[in-house]
């Protein structure tokens, strides 16, 4: 990755200060973002979330998908760990078909009852054309050698490994199913192979076979184990926790 295509600065969020790495990928040309917490150190077994852009879910909190909930849960898990990276991949809207086409597929889902797969193919669109090469390149750029991947998608594990990133474990990132997203989650499980055991009656924190459990937030301690407030998790009983 050319250094002329990378810029870094601190990014202060509500509960922690991350190192913000913006980069223009030399292959796909998109500008992506990585948030780094703590010291990567030897680069082994780093907790990582590779998150596909979803403006409706991530920004506006749409309930049709679980993207926004997963984004927040991933940041919580990294904060609890005190060390990790979240790679935010742009150009992945609608699994790579773009925002306009994603909205067109949603109209078909509403009007004709098609699922997320059939609504794409009905328009002659591919089901999933996301490229995880940019994530692998920025992970290597930051010295990450192996990851514990926050994901319910075994295909994402294979994709990263094909790009040379060792996945030491897949950590489930399950969020609660509800009336607005159950149909979408069921299609991801049945049509796209996502590991979503909580749809079978388990709780949202149920472990997927062959995966390890996501770390839980540690109340009363800083993300780095210190006593400062810059990287702390709020007390669950405090007013701040309800923000």
Buried (B, 14 or more C-beta within 10 A) or exposed (E): BEEEEBEEEEBEEEBBEBBBBBBBBEEBEBBBBBBBBBEBEEBEBBBBBBBBBBBBBBEEEBBBBBBBBBBEBBBBBBBBBBBBBBBBBBBBBBBBBBEEBBEBBBEBBEEEEBBBBBBBEEBEBEBBEBBBBBBBBBBBBBEBBBBBBBBBBBBBBEBBBEBEBEBBBBBBBBBEBEEEBEBBBBBBBEEBEBBBBBBEEEEBEBBBEEBEEBBEBBBEBBBBEEEEEEBBBBEEEEEEEEE
